[in-house]
Amino acid sequence: LIVLKLLLNLDIHDILFLHNPSPFDLVNATTCVYQVSPFVSPGMKEFFDSQIWKSHIQDEQALYQEANESLDATIALGRFHVQKELQRHRLALQQAQSQCSPQVVFPCSKSGQLRPDERTICHFGSVECGHACLDKFTLSAEEKRRQ
């Protein structure tokens, strides 16, 4: 994310987000659905380790390998800069989380109930919740930095 920010010359506010404290996510604007943690059964693991699967994904694997090598090379060119930006991002994310999370109401409660609350201003389900607070946070942080 940080390398993408640098490559696209994005501002820090373009990549800030808030963590959804609920294991539920809104779908179809009316239903809260439990988000199952990723799980790989022994049978699935055996299949993913099989030659059939490996031959099926060889093109994707080659693309992934190229992208990874390109990313590593990009980071190596400016490792110090990337690390500095990563630290800035983590600090901004932590500060934004502590400032905005208490003000933001996600559309699904921790128990999976839909909240018909006008404060649940999100886009695409639970995406971009708290964007107004994040915008204010960013403007405030930029003003402090200029002083």
Secondary structure, DSSP 8 states (H G I E B T S, - for coil): -HHHHHHTT--GGGS------SSEEEETTTEEEE-------HHHHHHHTSHHHHHHTHHHHHHHHHHHHHHHHHHHHTHHHHHHHHHHHHHHHHHHHHHHGGG---SB-TTS-B---TT---BTTTBTTTHHHHHHHHHHHHHHHH-
